[in-house]
Structure formats: structure tokens, C-alpha cells
Amino acid sequence: MTRPTRIAACGDSLLLTLVADSLAGHPGFQVIHVAPRWPDALAQLVGCDVALVERGGDCETDHFILALLQTRPNLPVIGLDASYSVLVVFSSHLQAAATVDDLTGLIEEIARGAVGGDE
């Protein structure tokens, strides 16, 4: 038997709850609910395959997304943006940077399409 895809629904809005409930009805998906403001929210994502976060334009959500990208760079993070009816897939590229030359190098890599960019 194949392990279900574990989806973390991060937030407690009505929209996210409805989307999570809909996904939970899909065969092969297991949905857990996590409130980003919980002190142990990041720890609850252990074993999850995808994080679904409603983008509300508030600092709390933005900080949570950044924390996810930093602590779990290989975890796909999908942002629900109801105001524009779009899904935003966030990705993380961690790179040590101690100098402006390091930043310059990263920007040059991005400009060449070697990091991130449209796929």
C-alpha cells in the first residue's frame, strides 16, 4: 500500500478550511491542520509532503512562510491567494552569503536563470 501524501493546511480561515476539507476527500491525501501562530507549528510539519498556506498579506503569515523556506527548504510551500484566484509555489535556495560579492554572485546566477526563475 502506498503512503498517502501528507498535506499541512497552515491557517484557520474559512477558505483554507474548505480547501483542506475538499483535499481530504481525495484518495491518497491526508490533511492535517496547523495554525501558524502555534509555537510548535513548524514541528508539526514533520512528515508532511506539502504545506498549503493562505496568503493574507499579514506579517504573521509572511514570517511563517519564510520560516518554512528556511527550516524545510525541500518542502513544497503552496500559497493560496484568494484575492487574485492564484496559487503561488514558493521555493527556497539557501546560500551562504558573507559579503556583497556573495550577493552579487547570487544575483548574477538568478539573471542567468541558474537559480529559481520561471520553469
SULTAVEN-V970492 format. One record per pair of residues at least 12 apart in sequence whose ideal C-beta (glycine too) atoms are under 8 Angstrom apart, sorted by sequence separation. I is the first residue (numbers start at 0). J is the second residue. D is the distance in Angstrom with one decimal. If there is no record, write none. Layout:
((I;J;D) (I;J;D))
//
This chain:
((31;43;7.1) (52;64;5.9) (64;76;6.2) (76;88;7.3) (77;89;7.6) (6;19;7.5) (19;32;6.5) (75;88;6.6) (76;89;4.2) (8;22;7.7) (64;78;6.9) (76;90;7.9) (52;67;7.6) (75;90;7.9) (6;22;5.9) (16;32;7.8) (31;47;7.0) (35;52;7.3) (50;67;5.8) (73;91;8.0) (72;91;3.9) (72;92;7.7) (11;32;7.5) (50;71;7.8) (68;89;6.1) (72;93;5.5) (6;28;5.9) (8;30;5.6) (67;89;7.8) (68;90;7.6) (69;91;7.0) (92;114;5.3) (4;27;6.0) (6;29;7.0) (7;30;7.8) (8;31;7.1) (11;34;5.3) (36;59;6.2) (40;63;7.0) (44;67;7.4) (68;91;3.9) (92;115;6.1) (3;27;5.4) (4;28;5.4) (5;29;5.1) (6;30;4.9) (7;31;5.5) (8;32;5.2) (9;33;4.9) (10;34;6.9) (35;59;6.2) (50;74;5.8) (52;76;6.3) (54;78;4.3) (69;93;7.2) (3;28;6.0) (4;29;7.0) (5;30;7.9) (6;31;7.4) (7;32;7.9) (8;33;7.0) (9;34;7.5) (10;35;6.3) (35;60;6.3) (41;66;6.1) (49;74;7.3) (50;75;7.1) (52;77;7.2) (53;78;7.4) (54;79;6.5) (64;89;6.1) (90;115;6.4) (1;27;7.1) (3;29;4.2) (5;31;6.8) (7;33;5.1) (9;35;5.3) (41;67;7.1) (48;74;7.7) (49;75;5.0) (50;76;4.8) (51;77;5.1) (52;78;5.4) (53;79;4.7) (54;80;4.7) (44;71;6.5) (47;74;6.8) (48;75;7.5) (49;76;7.9) (50;77;7.1) (52;79;7.1) (53;80;8.0) (35;63;3.8) (49;77;6.4) (51;79;6.5) (53;81;7.2) (22;51;7.8) (41;70;5.7) (41;71;7.6) (44;74;6.9) (9;40;7.1) (19;51;7.1) (18;51;7.1) (54;87;6.7) (9;44;8.0) (7;43;7.2) (15;51;7.2) (7;44;5.1) (15;53;4.5) (14;53;6.1) (7;47;4.3) (5;46;5.8) (6;47;6.8) (9;50;5.6) (12;53;5.3) (5;47;4.6) (6;48;6.9) (7;49;7.1) (9;51;6.5) (10;52;6.2) (5;48;5.1) (6;49;5.0) (7;50;4.7) (8;51;5.2) (9;52;4.5) (10;53;4.5) (12;55;7.3) (4;48;4.9) (5;49;7.6) (6;50;7.7) (7;51;6.8) (9;53;7.8) (4;49;6.8) (6;51;5.9) (10;55;7.9) (10;60;7.3) (9;63;6.6) (9;67;8.0) (18;79;6.5) (15;79;6.5) (14;79;6.8) (14;81;5.4))
//
